[in-house]
Amino acid sequence: MSTLTDPPKESFRLSMLLNDTRYRSMTFQVIAAIVLALALFYIYTNLVANLQAAGLNISFSFLGNAAGYDINQTLIDYTSQSSNLRAAAVGILNTLLVAVLACVTATVFGVVAGVLRLSDNWLVSKLMAAYVEIFRNIPVLIWIIIIFTIMTAVMPSPRDFRGDDPASSMLLDLFAFTNRGVYVPGPFFTRGIGGADGSGFNWLIVIATLVGSFLATRRVTARANKIQEEAGQRPKTLWLNLAIWLAPVALVCFIMGLSWDIPALKGFNFQGGLKVGGPLIALWFALSIYTGAFIAENVRAGIQAVSKGQTEAAEALGIRPRRVMSLVVLPQALRVIIPPLISQYLNITKNSSLAIAVGYADITATLGGITLNQTGRAIECVLLLMLFYLVISLVISTVMNVYNNSMKLKER
């Protein structure tokens, strides 16, 4: 009677790196990594040699020197004697401000236009189609210049508010729309950790309260979903969620003594309040309507990707037609909408670098413009610019991909 034994294991040979499928892919990856490393090493040594030949060296010490120039809009304290690093920080915050604002408004424009483009109303559908075709086929730089030119030419100057003309009066005695920008009441705190100037941790407390309210409303919504799955009836959460959002923030603002600084005409310009500059408005609005046209097409494609049977089933269940879109169609369409939406958010962030055309001080205008020209540190400034846009793009992609994964179909 014979016994079965395992065949002897074959000893490793170098030829197996190419002939054996178990090692071939690993071999090619190692070769590619070595070639890439050699290419990067060659580029680095070539750069260092050329810099040495030109008597130059890479140094970031210029960031500690005084900037020597003013910035028309800042979110943090800044003067011309501040460092180049602080000027770059101002530019970064200005870039993030316009990017966040444009992403929000472009999403609103895109969703509304995408839904209305599928409307049964012929006029509404054609108007939305015209909006999409006109705005997405003209470069965004042209829209930025057009909107900024209209603002400076049509809006009244601050000195026009001295007369009795109703067209040049403040709206509700609170808001002033001028060719220099829009002046709105500015909030500040009279009590609290930061003191009367509204600095310190006061705003951090408000932001933390908003984050806590958001988490609490998510918890309430999750509980309502669970009750609906178990009992078949969903409890009403609208008023509870509104109370969770408003009550804590109102209480915190009352404790810290929230007050408003009303803008007033003093001399040749308005003083007090908050100024939303014309360059910011032009850039914000242009990026919003331009990118909103692309998002509208993404929304339209996502809605049309949902089977008509879903709509018919929802109507058969007695769901009102106006709620079918928000409760049935759009949640399923998000799986198609979100991936291209990520690219549109990235485009908004990168297109914000066109702000220099209207004098808005973003990171490209400060670090990549004035600082670069004054210090002559072109390589360092460009490297920092590349690093900033790379990091912010990766952050946006990561956050949106996490949200995209949460919206995927969960298979059993």
C-alpha positions in Angstrom: 0.0 0.0 0.0 1.5 3.3 -1.1 1.4 6.5 0.9 0.8 10.0 -0.5 3.4 12.6 0.3 3.7 16.3 -0.5 5.9 17.0 -3.5 9.3 18.5 -2.5 9.3 22.3 -2.4 11.1 23.9 -5.3 14.1 26.0 -4.3 14.1 29.7 -5.2 15.9 30.8 -8.3 16.5 34.3 -9.7 14.7 33.4 -13.0 11.5 33.0 -10.9 11.4 36.8 -10.5 10.3 37.1 -14.1 8.9 33.7 -14.9 6.9 33.0 -11.8 3.6 34.9 -11.5 4.0 34.9 -7.7 7.0 37.2 -8.0 6.6 39.0 -11.3 4.3 41.8 -10.3 6.5 42.5 -7.2 9.6 42.6 -9.4 8.1 45.2 -11.7 7.0 47.3 -8.8 10.5 47.3 -7.3 12.0 48.2 -10.7 9.6 51.1 -11.1 10.3 52.3 -7.6 14.1 52.3 -8.2 13.7 54.1 -11.5 11.5 56.8 -9.9 13.9 57.2 -7.0 16.8 57.6 -9.5 14.9 60.2 -11.5 14.0 62.2 -8.4 17.6 62.0 -7.2 18.8 63.3 -10.6 16.4 66.2 -10.6 17.4 67.1 -7.0 21.2 67.0 -7.7 20.7 68.9 -11.0 18.7 71.6 -9.1 21.3 71.9 -6.4 24.1 72.1 -8.9 22.4 74.8 -10.9 21.6 76.9 -7.8 25.2 76.7 -6.6 26.4 77.7 -10.1 24.1 80.7 -9.9 25.2 81.6 -6.4 21.7 80.8 -5.0 20.5 78.6 -2.1 17.1 77.4 -0.9 16.2 79.2 2.3 12.9 80.1 4.0 14.3 82.7 6.3 12.6 85.4 4.3 9.3 84.4 5.9 10.4 86.0 9.1 11.1 89.4 7.5 8.7 92.3 7.4 6.3 92.1 4.5 6.2 95.8 3.8 2.8 95.9 2.0 -0.8 96.4 3.0 -3.6 93.9 2.4 -7.1 95.3 1.7 -9.1 92.5 3.4 -7.8 90.5 6.4 -9.5 88.0 8.7 -6.7 88.3 11.3 -4.7 91.3 12.6 -2.2 92.4 10.0 -0.1 95.5 9.3 2.6 96.3 6.7 5.2 95.5 9.4 4.0 92.0 9.9 6.1 89.1 8.7 5.9 87.5 5.3 4.6 84.4 7.0 1.7 86.3 8.5 1.0 87.8 5.1 0.9 84.3 3.7 -1.5 83.2 6.5 -3.8 86.1 5.6 -3.7 84.9 1.9 -4.5 81.3 3.0 -7.5 82.4 5.1 -8.8 84.6 2.2 -8.4 81.7 -0.2 -10.2 79.3 2.2 -13.0 81.9 2.8 -13.8 82.4 -0.9 -13.5 78.6 -1.6 -15.9 77.7 1.2 -18.4 80.4 0.3 -18.3 79.5 -3.4 -18.6 75.7 -2.8 -21.8 76.3 -0.7 -23.5 78.7 -3.1 -22.4 76.8 -6.2 -24.0 73.6 -4.8 -27.2 75.5 -4.1 -27.2 77.0 -7.7 -26.3 73.6 -9.2 -29.0 71.6 -7.3 -31.7 74.1 -8.1 -30.8 74.5 -11.7 -30.3 70.7 -12.2 -33.8 69.9 -10.7 -35.5 72.7 -12.6 -34.0 71.7 -15.9 -36.0 68.5 -15.6 -39.2 70.4 -14.9 -42.3 69.8 -16.9 -42.6 73.6 -17.3 -41.2 74.3 -20.8 -40.1 77.9 -20.0 -38.4 77.0 -16.7 -36.6 74.0 -18.3 -35.3 76.1 -21.2 -34.2 79.0 -19.0 -32.1 76.6 -16.9 -30.7 75.0 -20.0 -29.7 78.5 -21.3 -28.1 79.2 -17.9 -26.0 76.0 -18.1 -24.9 76.5 -21.7 -24.1 80.2 -21.3 -22.2 80.2 -18.0 -20.2 77.0 -18.4 -19.0 77.8 -21.9 -17.5 81.2 -21.1 -14.2 81.2 -19.1 -14.6 82.0 -15.4 -12.0 84.8 -15.6 -14.3 86.7 -18.0 -17.2 86.4 -15.5 -15.0 87.6 -12.7 -14.0 90.7 -14.6 -17.6 91.3 -15.8 -19.1 91.1 -12.4 -16.4 93.3 -10.8 -16.8 95.9 -13.6 -20.6 96.0 -13.1 -20.2 96.4 -9.3 -17.7 99.3 -9.6 -19.7 101.1 -12.4 -23.3 100.6 -11.2 -23.2 100.7 -7.4 -23.1 104.1 -5.7 -20.0 105.5 -4.1 -20.0 106.1 -0.3 -20.2 109.9 -0.8 -23.5 109.4 -2.7 -25.1 108.3 0.6 -24.9 111.9 1.9 -27.9 113.0 -0.3 -31.6 112.3 0.1 -31.8 110.0 -2.9 -33.7 106.8 -1.8 -31.7 104.8 -4.3 -28.5 105.7 -2.4 -29.7 105.1 1.2 -28.8 102.3 3.5 -31.1 99.3 3.5 -33.0 99.2 6.8 -30.3 101.6 8.1 -28.1 98.5 8.6 -26.7 97.6 5.1 -24.8 99.8 2.7 -24.2 98.6 -0.9 -21.4 100.6 -2.5 -18.9 100.3 -5.3 -16.3 99.5 -2.7 -18.2 96.6 -1.2 -21.1 95.8 1.0 -21.1 97.0 4.6 -23.0 94.9 7.1 -23.4 94.9 10.9 -20.5 93.3 12.7 -21.0 91.1 15.7 -18.9 91.4 18.9 -19.1 90.3 22.5 -19.2 92.6 25.5 -18.5 89.8 28.0 -16.8 86.4 28.0 -13.3 85.0 27.9 -12.1 87.2 25.1 -13.4 90.5 26.6 -15.2 93.3 24.9 -13.4 93.2 21.6 -14.7 89.8 20.7 -11.3 88.1 20.5 -9.9 85.2 22.4 -12.0 82.1 22.8 -15.5 83.7 22.4 -15.9 82.6 18.8 -14.3 79.2 19.6 -17.1 78.7 22.1 -19.8 79.6 19.6 -18.2 77.2 17.0 -18.0 74.5 19.6 -21.7 75.0 20.5 -22.6 74.7 16.8 -20.6 71.5 16.4 -22.3 70.1 19.5 -25.8 71.1 18.1 -24.9 69.4 14.8 -23.9 66.1 16.6 -27.1 66.3 18.7 -29.3 66.7 15.7 -27.6 63.8 14.0 -28.3 61.7 17.1 -32.0 62.7 17.0 -32.3 61.9 13.3 -30.7 58.5 13.8 -33.1 57.7 16.6 -36.0 58.7 14.4 -34.7 56.5 11.6 -34.5 53.6 14.1 -38.0 54.1 15.3 -39.3 54.3 11.7 -37.6 51.0 10.9 -39.0 49.2 13.9 -42.5 50.7 14.2 -43.2 51.9 10.7 -43.9 55.5 11.8 -41.4 58.3 11.9 -41.6 60.8 14.8 -41.5 64.5 13.9 -38.1 66.0 14.5 -38.3 69.4 12.8 -39.1 71.5 15.8 -36.8 69.5 18.1 -33.9 69.9 15.7 -34.5 73.7 15.4 -34.6 74.0 19.2 -31.3 72.1 19.4 -29.7 74.4 16.8 -31.0 77.7 18.1 -31.4 77.5 21.9 -27.8 76.6 22.9 -26.3 79.3 20.5 -28.8 81.9 21.7 -28.0 81.1 25.3 -24.2 81.3 24.7 -24.5 84.6 22.8 -26.7 86.0 25.6 -24.3 85.0 28.3 -21.3 86.6 26.4 -23.3 89.7 25.6 -23.6 89.6 21.8 -23.9 93.1 20.3 -23.8 94.5 16.8 -21.5 97.2 15.4 -23.6 99.2 12.8 -21.8 100.7 9.9 -22.1 104.5 9.6 -20.8 107.1 7.1 -17.9 109.0 8.6 -15.8 111.3 6.3 -15.4 109.8 2.9 -16.2 106.2 3.8 -18.2 103.9 6.0 -16.8 103.1 9.4 -17.7 100.2 11.7 -19.4 96.9 10.9 -18.0 94.4 8.5 -16.9 95.1 5.0 -17.4 92.5 2.3 -15.1 93.9 -0.4 -16.0 94.2 -4.1 -13.3 91.8 -5.2 -14.5 89.1 -2.8 -18.1 89.5 -4.0 -17.1 89.4 -7.7 -14.9 86.4 -7.2 -17.4 84.6 -5.0 -20.3 85.1 -7.3 -18.4 84.4 -10.5 -17.1 81.1 -9.1 -20.5 80.2 -7.9 -22.5 80.7 -11.0 -19.8 79.2 -13.2 -19.3 76.1 -11.2 -23.0 75.8 -10.5 -23.6 75.3 -14.2 -21.4 72.2 -14.1 -22.9 70.9 -10.9 -26.4 71.4 -12.5 -25.4 68.9 -15.2 -24.1 66.5 -12.6 -27.4 66.7 -10.7 -29.4 66.2 -13.9 -27.4 63.1 -14.8 -27.8 61.8 -11.3 -31.5 62.2 -11.3 -31.9 60.6 -14.7 -29.9 57.7 -13.5 -32.6 56.8 -11.0 -35.2 54.4 -12.4 -38.6 55.9 -13.1 -40.0 52.9 -11.2 -38.7 54.5 -8.0 -40.8 57.6 -8.6 -43.9 55.6 -9.6 -43.5 53.4 -6.4 -43.2 56.5 -4.2 -46.4 58.0 -5.8 -48.2 54.7 -5.4 -47.4 54.8 -1.6 -49.1 58.2 -1.4 -46.0 60.4 -1.1 -46.7 63.9 -2.3 -45.1 64.7 -5.7 -43.2 67.6 -4.2 -41.6 65.3 -1.6 -40.8 62.5 -4.0 -37.7 64.4 -5.3 -36.3 65.1 -1.8 -37.1 61.8 -0.1 -36.7 59.2 -2.9 -35.0 60.5 -6.0 -32.2 62.8 -4.7 -30.9 60.4 -2.0 -30.4 57.8 -4.6 -29.0 60.2 -7.2 -26.3 61.3 -4.7 -24.4 58.1 -5.5 -24.0 59.4 -9.0 -23.6 63.1 -8.2 -21.0 63.1 -5.5 -17.9 61.7 -7.4 -18.0 64.4 -10.1 -19.0 67.0 -7.4 -15.6 66.4 -5.7 -13.8 67.5 -8.9 -16.0 70.7 -9.0 -15.0 71.6 -5.4 -11.4 71.1 -6.3 -11.8 73.3 -9.4 -13.3 76.1 -7.3 -10.4 76.0 -4.9 -7.8 76.1 -7.7 -9.8 78.7 -9.8 -9.7 81.0 -6.8 -6.1 81.8 -7.8 -7.6 84.1 -10.5 -8.4 86.5 -7.7 -5.4 88.5 -8.6 -7.3 89.8 -11.6 -9.6 91.9 -9.4 -7.1 92.6 -6.6 -8.3 90.1 -4.1 -5.5 89.2 -1.8 -5.5 85.4 -1.8 -2.5 83.1 -1.3 -1.4 83.5 -5.0 -1.5 87.3 -4.8 0.4 87.5 -1.4 2.9 84.7 -1.3 3.1 84.0 -5.1 2.8 87.6 -6.1 4.0 90.5 -3.9 6.2 88.4 -1.6 7.9 86.6 -4.5 8.6 89.9 -6.3 10.0 91.6 -3.2 12.2 88.8 -2.0 13.2 87.2 -5.2 12.6 83.8 -3.6 10.8 82.3 -6.6 11.6 78.6 -5.9 10.6 78.8 -2.3 7.4 80.7 -2.9 6.3 78.4 -5.7 7.1 75.3 -3.6 5.0 76.7 -0.7 2.2 77.5 -3.1 2.3 74.0 -4.6 2.3 72.5 -1.1 -0.7 74.5 0.0 -2.9 73.7 -3.0 -1.8 70.0 -2.8 -2.7 69.8 0.9 -6.1 71.6 0.6 -7.0 69.5 -2.5 -6.1 66.2 -0.6 -8.2 67.4 2.4 -11.2 68.1 0.2 -10.9 64.8 -1.6 -10.5 62.9 1.6 -13.6 64.4 3.3 -15.8 64.1 0.2 -14.6 60.5 -0.4 -15.6 59.6 3.2 -19.0 61.1 2.6 -19.2 59.3 -0.7 -18.5 55.9 1.0 -21.2 56.6 3.5 -23.7 57.1 0.7 -22.9 53.9 -1.1 -25.4 51.1 -1.3 -24.9 48.8 1.7 -25.2 45.2 0.5 -26.2 42.5 2.9 
